[in-house]
Amino acid sequence: MSSALHPAPEAGGLAHLTTKRTRASVTGVAWNLATVAVASALALGVFLVTSRLLTPADFGAVALAVAIVAMVSMLVPVAFGEAVIQRAELRPDHLDSVFWTVMAVGVALFAALAFAAPAIADWTGTAILSDILPVLALRIPLDAAAAVPTALVARRMQFRYTALRSALANGVGAVVCIWLVLEGYALWALVVSQLVNAVVALVVTAWAARWRPGLRVRTGALAELRFFGLYAMGSRVLNQARLDQFALGLFLGAPVLGLFFFARRLFAMLTDLTAGAFGPVANVLMASLQAEPAKRRQAFHMASLASAGLAFPLFSGLALVAPDAVPLVFGPQWAGAVFPLQCFAVMGLLAGIGIVQSALIRNAGRPDWWFWYQAVVQLSTLLIIVALHPFGLHWIMAALAVRAYLLWPFSAAKARAMLGLGWGDYFHSLRAPALATLAMVPAVLLAGTADLPDGACLALQVASGAAAYGTVLALLARGEIREALSLIRHRKDAP
């Protein structure tokens, strides 16, 4: 196999990149964007088919199963893979120790959840869980096995392999899902496709990493990764436990949870265009720049501009067209999910900025601060659900959106302090995307008044908004766009 496709282990090594990091980051984002675009198109097609065949109650049952598996899998220390990415000096015993620890916990938790599935089904009053949980729980050991190989590929900034993994996993998962739908197993299509995705992702990642576990397990090696690893694990627990889905299912029932899950799933597919493209790159880049504050500020500005440049128009446009687009595309049974989706979109404007803030705070030495920030976010979410569930889903979603904007300034202040920037400099990279988005809004609203069939009117709104936004952004950020294109086309070196 050619070295161009698979660099030798000595070349890849275990150290962070120290040269051409900006080029690796820009091309990494390009790879991720291309992959996420394909994956999102596949996921949207599958989602469109299944949403027309399943009821909100069916979606709610799958959402509850996903939440339960997520709560169990949060006990698996796969986040120690992030410590593998972040650590400046890495040894083989670090890798072996993390791999075997994560695998042992993952296999044990899978067995426990499969055994407890019938009891959980009885307790929740959702009988189908006794069948769904043992299958869906197989993701736990599969994700555990992929933790170290994924970390190694990311640490080397070999983002083309991450792109290949995502493309194949989503492609095969979509094919299996559509096949099950055509065979009449629409509910199982949602479950099995997730499992197939995990299997394909593991195979591709293991091949790309060119690493096999040894037996150099050392408690001392784990101890050296403990500080970052435990806080990363805590953040993963808070982000992926899906306690909100579980609480909504208990308080409001499967049909309402189905509306919430529908809105969140559609929002997540669009979020992948920002988090999926920029998150992995930003994490590795910030980790490699821990001792270089000037270059870190430069990287932060570039990443913030790019991330906000996608997130601002994407989520603003979603909030504007959702009332017409959701019933038209997915069916009138999902009209109740429009307002929750709009609330997610409002929160998504901050998520585009938060991706880079999170990468900076966690990988530049303060994973503890980010953990406690996430703990406040999740605790406030549960309190809002408990307090407002008598008033319904819409009140809960509105409160969650308000909460996001009340808490966000704290993370912005922390990131600004770590960069040593004034507020004016901190927000400078967001100016062009924000102004371009403001120009986009009237274009979308005006196109919505056109006397056209619903589908044609929606297409006109999207096209008008994209044209207005792209024109204004190109005028306001032409220097930054030229620099990024130069890095891709001419292999320009940069810090």
C-alpha positions as CSV (number, residue, x, y, z in Angstrom):
1,M,0.0,0.0,0.0
2,S,1.4,3.4,-0.9
3,S,2.9,5.6,1.8
4,A,0.8,8.5,0.5
5,L,-2.3,6.8,1.7
6,H,-0.9,5.2,4.8
7,P,2.1,6.9,6.3
8,A,4.5,4.7,8.2
9,P,4.0,4.6,11.9
10,E,7.3,6.4,12.4
11,A,6.0,9.3,10.2
12,G,2.6,9.4,11.9
13,G,4.1,8.7,15.3
14,L,2.5,9.7,18.6
15,A,3.5,13.4,18.7
16,H,1.3,16.3,17.7
17,L,2.0,18.0,14.4
18,T,4.2,21.0,14.8
19,T,4.3,22.2,11.1
20,K,1.6,22.9,8.5
21,R,-1.1,22.7,11.2
22,T,-3.2,25.5,9.6
23,R,-3.2,23.7,6.3
24,A,-4.0,20.4,7.9
25,S,-6.9,22.1,9.8
26,V,-8.3,23.9,6.7
27,T,-8.1,20.8,4.6
28,G,-9.5,18.8,7.5
29,V,-12.5,21.1,7.6
30,A,-13.0,20.7,3.8
31,W,-12.9,16.9,4.1
32,N,-15.3,17.0,7.0
33,L,-17.7,19.4,5.3
34,A,-17.8,17.2,2.2
35,T,-18.4,14.1,4.3
36,V,-21.0,15.7,6.5
37,A,-22.9,17.0,3.5
38,V,-23.1,13.5,2.0
39,A,-23.9,12.0,5.4
40,S,-26.6,14.6,6.1
41,A,-28.2,14.0,2.7
42,L,-28.4,10.3,3.4
43,A,-29.6,10.8,6.9
44,L,-32.3,13.3,5.7
45,G,-33.5,10.8,3.1
46,V,-33.8,8.1,5.7
47,F,-35.4,10.4,8.1
48,L,-37.9,11.6,5.6
49,V,-39.0,8.0,4.7
50,T,-39.2,6.8,8.3
51,S,-41.0,9.9,9.6
52,R,-43.8,9.4,7.1
53,L,-44.2,5.8,8.1
54,L,-43.8,6.0,11.9
55,T,-46.0,7.8,14.5
56,P,-44.7,10.2,17.2
57,A,-45.2,7.3,19.6
58,D,-42.9,5.0,17.6
59,F,-40.3,7.8,17.5
60,G,-40.8,8.2,21.3
61,A,-40.1,4.5,21.9
62,V,-36.8,4.6,20.0
63,A,-35.9,7.9,21.6
64,L,-36.4,6.3,25.1
65,A,-34.2,3.3,24.1
66,V,-31.5,5.7,22.8
67,A,-31.7,7.6,26.1
68,I,-31.3,4.5,28.2
69,V,-28.4,3.2,26.2
70,A,-26.8,6.6,26.4
71,M,-27.1,6.8,30.1
72,V,-25.5,3.4,30.5
73,S,-22.7,4.0,28.0
74,M,-21.8,7.2,29.7
75,L,-20.1,5.0,32.3
76,V,-17.6,3.7,29.7
77,P,-14.5,5.8,29.9
78,V,-14.2,6.3,26.2
79,A,-13.5,10.0,26.8
80,F,-10.0,8.9,27.8
81,G,-9.4,8.8,24.1
82,E,-9.7,12.6,24.2
83,A,-6.8,12.6,26.8
84,V,-4.8,10.6,24.2
85,I,-5.4,13.5,21.7
86,Q,-4.6,16.2,24.3
87,R,-1.5,14.8,26.0
88,A,1.7,16.4,24.7
89,E,4.0,13.3,25.3
90,L,2.3,10.0,24.5
91,R,3.6,6.4,25.0
92,P,2.4,3.0,23.8
93,D,1.5,2.0,27.4
94,H,-1.0,4.9,27.5
95,L,-2.7,3.5,24.4
96,D,-2.9,-0.1,25.7
97,S,-4.0,0.9,29.1
98,V,-6.9,3.0,27.8
99,F,-8.0,0.4,25.2
100,W,-8.3,-2.5,27.6
101,T,-9.9,-0.5,30.4
102,V,-12.5,0.9,28.1
103,M,-13.2,-2.5,26.5
104,A,-13.6,-4.2,29.9
105,V,-16.1,-1.7,31.1
106,G,-18.0,-1.6,27.7
107,V,-18.5,-5.4,27.5
108,A,-19.6,-5.6,31.2
109,L,-22.2,-2.8,30.7
110,F,-23.5,-4.3,27.5
111,A,-24.2,-7.6,29.3
112,A,-25.9,-5.9,32.2
113,L,-28.2,-3.8,30.0
114,A,-29.1,-6.8,27.8
115,F,-30.0,-8.8,30.9
116,A,-32.0,-5.9,32.4
117,A,-34.0,-5.1,29.3
118,P,-37.3,-6.9,30.2
119,A,-37.3,-5.3,33.6
120,I,-36.7,-1.8,32.1
121,A,-39.6,-2.4,29.6
122,D,-41.9,-3.3,32.5
123,W,-40.8,-0.3,34.6
124,T,-41.3,2.3,31.8
125,G,-44.5,0.7,30.4
126,T,-42.9,0.5,26.9
127,A,-43.0,-3.2,26.0
128,I,-40.9,-2.9,22.8
129,L,-37.9,-1.9,24.8
130,S,-37.3,-5.5,25.8
131,D,-36.5,-6.2,22.2
132,I,-34.8,-3.0,21.2
133,L,-32.4,-2.5,24.1
134,P,-30.3,-5.7,23.7
135,V,-29.7,-4.8,20.0
136,L,-29.1,-1.1,20.5
137,A,-26.8,-1.9,23.5
138,L,-24.3,-3.6,21.1
139,R,-23.1,0.0,20.3
140,I,-21.5,0.2,23.7
141,P,-18.6,-2.3,23.1
142,L,-18.3,-1.3,19.5
143,D,-17.8,2.4,20.4
144,A,-15.4,1.3,23.2
145,A,-13.2,-0.6,20.7
146,A,-13.0,2.5,18.5
147,A,-12.0,4.9,21.2
148,V,-8.2,4.6,20.9
149,P,-8.0,4.2,17.0
150,T,-10.2,7.3,16.6
151,A,-8.0,9.3,18.9
152,L,-4.9,8.3,17.1
153,V,-6.3,9.3,13.7
154,A,-7.4,12.6,15.1
155,R,-4.1,13.3,16.9
156,R,-2.3,12.9,13.6
157,M,-4.8,15.2,11.9
158,Q,-5.5,12.6,9.3
159,F,-9.0,14.0,8.7
160,R,-9.4,12.3,5.3
161,Y,-9.7,9.0,7.1
162,T,-12.3,10.5,9.5
163,A,-14.2,11.6,6.4
164,L,-13.9,8.1,4.8
165,R,-15.2,6.5,8.0
166,S,-18.2,8.8,8.2
167,A,-19.0,8.4,4.5
168,L,-18.9,4.6,4.5
169,A,-20.7,4.3,7.9
170,N,-23.5,6.6,7.0
171,G,-23.8,5.1,3.4
172,V,-24.0,1.5,4.5
173,G,-26.3,2.4,7.4
174,A,-28.6,4.3,5.0
175,V,-28.8,1.3,2.6
176,V,-29.6,-1.1,5.5
177,C,-32.2,1.3,6.9
178,I,-34.0,1.8,3.5
179,W,-33.9,-2.0,2.9
180,L,-35.6,-2.6,6.3
181,V,-38.2,0.1,5.6
182,L,-39.1,-1.6,2.3
183,E,-39.4,-4.9,4.0
184,G,-41.9,-3.4,6.5
185,Y,-39.6,-2.9,9.5
186,A,-39.6,0.9,9.7
187,L,-39.1,1.0,13.5
188,W,-36.3,-1.5,13.4
189,A,-34.7,0.5,10.6
190,L,-34.0,3.3,13.1
191,V,-32.4,0.8,15.5
192,V,-30.4,-1.5,13.3
193,S,-29.0,1.4,11.1
194,Q,-27.3,2.8,14.2
195,L,-25.6,-0.6,14.9
196,V,-24.5,-1.0,11.3
197,N,-23.0,2.5,11.4
198,A,-21.0,1.7,14.5
199,V,-19.6,-1.6,13.0
200,V,-18.5,0.1,9.8
201,A,-17.0,3.1,11.6
202,L,-15.0,0.7,13.8
203,V,-13.6,-1.3,10.9
204,V,-12.6,1.8,8.9
205,T,-11.0,3.6,11.9
206,A,-9.0,0.5,13.0
207,W,-7.7,0.2,9.4
208,A,-6.8,3.9,9.3
209,A,-5.1,4.0,12.7
210,R,-2.7,1.1,11.8
211,W,-2.5,0.3,15.5
212,R,-3.2,-2.9,17.4
213,P,-3.5,-3.2,21.1
214,G,-0.7,-4.8,23.1
215,L,-0.5,-5.9,26.7
216,R,1.4,-3.0,28.2
217,V,-1.3,-2.1,30.7
218,R,0.0,0.2,33.5
219,T,-2.0,1.9,36.2
220,G,0.6,4.6,36.2
221,A,-0.1,5.3,32.5
222,L,-3.8,5.7,33.3
223,A,-2.9,8.0,36.2
224,E,-1.0,10.3,33.9
225,L,-4.1,10.7,31.8
226,R,-6.5,10.9,34.7
227,F,-6.9,14.7,35.1
228,F,-8.0,15.4,31.5
229,G,-9.6,12.0,31.1
230,L,-11.9,12.2,34.1
231,Y,-13.1,15.7,33.2
232,A,-13.6,14.7,29.6
233,M,-15.6,11.7,30.7
234,G,-17.7,13.9,32.9
235,S,-18.4,16.3,30.0
236,R,-19.3,13.3,27.9
237,V,-21.7,12.1,30.6
238,L,-23.4,15.5,30.7
239,N,-23.6,15.9,26.9
240,Q,-24.6,12.4,25.9
241,A,-26.7,11.0,28.8
242,R,-29.9,12.3,27.2
243,L,-31.4,12.9,30.6
244,D,-33.8,15.4,29.0
245,Q,-35.2,12.7,26.7
246,F,-35.6,10.3,29.6
247,A,-37.3,13.0,31.8
248,L,-39.7,14.1,29.0
249,G,-40.6,10.4,28.4
250,L,-41.5,9.9,32.0
251,F,-43.4,13.2,32.5
252,L,-45.1,13.7,29.2
253,G,-45.2,10.3,27.5
254,A,-43.9,8.7,24.3
255,P,-46.0,10.8,21.8
256,V,-44.7,14.2,23.2
257,L,-41.2,12.7,23.5
258,G,-41.6,11.7,19.8
259,L,-42.2,15.3,18.8
260,F,-39.1,16.4,20.8
261,F,-37.0,13.6,19.3
262,F,-38.1,14.5,15.8
263,A,-37.1,18.1,16.3
264,R,-33.8,17.2,18.0
265,R,-33.0,14.7,15.3
266,L,-33.5,17.2,12.5
267,F,-31.6,19.8,14.4
268,A,-28.7,17.3,15.0
269,M,-28.4,16.6,11.3
270,L,-28.0,20.3,10.6
271,T,-25.7,20.7,13.6
272,D,-23.4,18.1,12.1
273,L,-22.6,20.6,9.4
274,T,-20.9,22.8,12.0
275,A,-19.9,20.5,14.9
276,G,-19.1,17.6,12.5
277,A,-16.9,19.7,10.3
278,F,-15.2,22.0,12.9
279,G,-15.3,20.2,16.2
280,P,-12.7,17.4,15.6
281,V,-10.4,19.8,13.8
282,A,-10.7,22.5,16.5
283,N,-10.0,20.0,19.3
284,V,-6.8,18.8,17.8
285,L,-5.6,22.2,16.7
286,M,-6.1,23.8,20.2
287,A,-4.4,20.8,21.8
288,S,-1.4,21.2,19.6
289,L,-1.2,25.0,20.3
290,Q,-1.2,24.8,24.1
291,A,2.2,26.5,24.4
292,E,1.7,29.0,21.6
293,P,-0.8,31.7,22.7
294,A,-0.3,34.0,19.6
295,K,-0.9,31.2,17.1
296,R,-3.8,30.0,19.3
297,R,-5.5,33.4,19.0
298,Q,-5.1,33.4,15.2
299,A,-6.5,29.8,15.0
300,F,-9.4,30.8,17.2
301,H,-10.4,33.7,15.0
302,M,-10.2,31.7,11.8
303,A,-12.2,28.8,13.3
304,S,-14.8,31.1,14.8
305,L,-15.4,32.9,11.5
306,A,-15.8,29.6,9.6
307,S,-18.0,28.0,12.2
308,A,-20.3,31.0,12.6
309,G,-20.3,31.5,8.8
310,L,-22.1,28.2,8.5
311,A,-24.2,28.2,11.7
312,F,-25.7,31.7,11.5
313,P,-27.5,31.3,8.1
314,L,-28.3,27.7,8.6
315,F,-30.2,28.0,11.9
316,S,-31.7,31.4,11.1
317,G,-33.0,30.0,7.9
318,L,-34.4,27.0,9.6
319,A,-36.3,29.1,12.1
320,L,-37.8,31.1,9.3
321,V,-39.0,28.3,7.0
322,A,-39.9,25.6,9.6
323,P,-43.6,26.4,9.9
324,D,-44.1,25.7,6.1
325,A,-41.3,23.3,5.5
326,V,-41.9,20.7,8.2
327,P,-45.6,19.8,7.3
328,L,-44.8,20.0,3.6
329,V,-41.7,17.8,3.7
330,F,-42.4,15.4,6.6
331,G,-46.2,15.3,6.8
332,P,-48.9,17.2,8.9
333,Q,-48.5,14.8,11.8
334,W,-45.2,16.6,12.7
335,A,-46.8,20.1,12.9
336,G,-46.5,19.9,16.7
337,A,-42.7,19.7,16.3
338,V,-42.4,23.1,14.5
339,F,-42.0,25.3,17.6
340,P,-39.5,22.9,19.4
341,L,-37.5,22.9,16.1
342,Q,-37.5,26.7,16.0
343,C,-36.3,26.8,19.6
344,F,-33.5,24.4,18.7
345,A,-32.6,26.6,15.8
346,V,-32.4,29.7,18.1
347,M,-30.0,27.7,20.3
348,G,-28.1,26.6,17.3
349,L,-26.9,30.1,16.6
350,L,-24.9,29.9,19.8
351,A,-23.8,26.3,19.1
352,G,-21.8,27.5,16.1
353,I,-19.7,29.7,18.3
354,G,-19.7,27.3,21.2
355,I,-17.9,24.6,19.2
356,V,-14.7,26.6,19.1
357,Q,-15.1,27.9,22.6
358,S,-15.4,24.4,23.9
359,A,-12.3,23.3,22.0
360,L,-10.2,26.2,23.4
361,I,-11.3,25.9,27.0
362,R,-11.0,22.1,27.2
363,N,-7.8,21.5,25.2
364,A,-5.9,24.6,26.4
365,G,-5.9,23.3,30.0
366,R,-9.2,23.9,31.6
367,P,-11.3,20.7,31.1
368,D,-12.4,21.1,34.7
369,W,-14.0,24.5,34.1
370,W,-15.8,23.2,31.0
371,F,-17.1,20.2,32.9
372,W,-18.7,22.3,35.6
373,Y,-20.2,24.7,33.0
374,Q,-21.8,21.7,31.3
375,A,-23.0,20.4,34.7
376,V,-24.9,23.7,35.2
377,V,-26.4,23.5,31.7
378,Q,-27.7,19.9,32.3
379,L,-28.9,20.5,35.8
380,S,-30.8,23.6,34.6
381,T,-32.3,21.5,31.8
382,L,-33.7,19.0,34.3
383,L,-35.0,21.7,36.6
384,I,-36.8,23.3,33.7
385,I,-38.5,20.1,32.6
386,V,-39.6,19.2,36.1
387,A,-40.9,22.7,36.8
388,L,-42.6,23.3,33.4
389,H,-43.9,19.9,32.3
390,P,-47.5,20.7,33.5
391,F,-47.5,23.5,30.9
392,G,-46.4,21.3,28.0
393,L,-43.5,20.9,25.6
394,H,-43.6,24.4,24.1
395,W,-43.1,26.1,27.4
396,I,-40.2,23.8,28.2
397,M,-38.5,24.5,24.8
398,A,-38.9,28.3,25.1
399,A,-37.3,28.2,28.6
400,L,-34.4,26.1,27.3
401,A,-33.7,28.6,24.6
402,V,-33.8,31.5,27.1
403,R,-31.5,29.6,29.4
404,A,-28.9,29.0,26.6
405,Y,-28.6,32.8,26.1
406,L,-28.3,33.5,29.8
407,L,-25.5,31.0,30.3
408,W,-23.5,31.5,27.1
409,P,-21.8,34.8,28.2
410,F,-20.0,32.9,30.9
411,S,-18.3,30.6,28.5
412,A,-17.5,33.5,26.2
413,A,-15.9,35.4,29.0
414,K,-13.7,32.4,30.0
415,A,-12.6,31.9,26.4
416,R,-11.8,35.6,26.0
417,A,-9.7,35.6,29.2
418,M,-7.8,32.5,28.1
419,L,-7.0,34.2,24.8
420,G,-6.1,37.5,26.4
421,L,-8.5,39.5,24.1
422,G,-10.8,42.4,24.6
423,W,-14.5,42.0,23.9
424,G,-14.1,44.0,20.6
425,D,-11.4,41.7,19.3
426,Y,-13.2,38.6,20.5
427,F,-16.3,39.4,18.5
428,H,-14.5,40.7,15.5
429,S,-14.6,37.4,13.6
430,L,-18.4,37.2,14.1
431,R,-19.1,40.5,12.5
432,A,-19.3,39.4,8.9
433,P,-21.5,36.3,9.4
434,A,-23.8,38.3,11.7
435,L,-24.3,41.2,9.2
436,A,-24.7,38.7,6.3
437,T,-27.4,36.9,8.2
438,L,-29.3,40.1,8.9
439,A,-29.2,40.7,5.1
440,M,-30.5,37.2,4.5
441,V,-33.6,37.5,6.7
442,P,-35.6,40.0,4.7
443,A,-34.7,38.1,1.5
444,V,-36.2,34.9,2.9
445,L,-39.3,36.6,4.2
446,L,-39.9,38.5,0.9
447,A,-39.6,35.2,-1.1
448,G,-42.1,33.6,1.2
449,T,-44.8,36.0,0.0
450,A,-44.5,34.9,-3.6
451,D,-47.7,33.4,-5.2
452,L,-46.3,30.0,-5.9
453,P,-47.0,26.4,-5.0
454,D,-45.7,25.5,-1.5
455,G,-42.7,23.5,-2.7
456,A,-41.6,26.1,-5.2
457,C,-42.1,28.9,-2.7
458,L,-39.9,27.0,-0.2
459,A,-37.2,26.5,-2.8
460,L,-37.3,30.2,-3.7
461,Q,-36.9,31.1,0.0
462,V,-33.8,28.9,0.3
463,A,-32.3,30.2,-2.9
464,S,-33.0,33.9,-2.1
465,G,-31.6,33.6,1.4
466,A,-28.4,31.8,0.2
467,A,-27.8,34.4,-2.5
468,A,-28.2,37.3,-0.2
469,Y,-26.1,35.8,2.5
470,G,-23.3,34.6,0.2
471,T,-23.1,38.0,-1.5
472,V,-22.8,40.0,1.7
473,L,-20.4,37.6,3.3
474,A,-18.1,37.6,0.3
475,L,-17.9,41.4,0.4
476,L,-17.3,41.6,4.2
477,A,-14.9,38.6,4.6
478,R,-13.2,38.5,1.3
479,G,-9.7,38.7,2.9
480,E,-10.3,35.7,5.1
481,I,-11.9,33.7,2.3
482,R,-8.9,34.4,0.1
483,E,-6.5,33.2,2.8
484,A,-8.4,29.9,3.3
485,L,-8.5,29.2,-0.4
486,S,-4.8,29.9,-0.7
487,L,-4.1,27.4,2.0
488,I,-6.1,24.7,0.1
489,R,-5.0,25.5,-3.5
490,H,-1.3,26.5,-3.0
491,R,-0.4,24.5,0.1
492,K,0.6,27.7,1.8
493,D,2.4,27.0,5.0
494,A,1.2,28.6,8.2
495,P,1.5,28.0,12.0
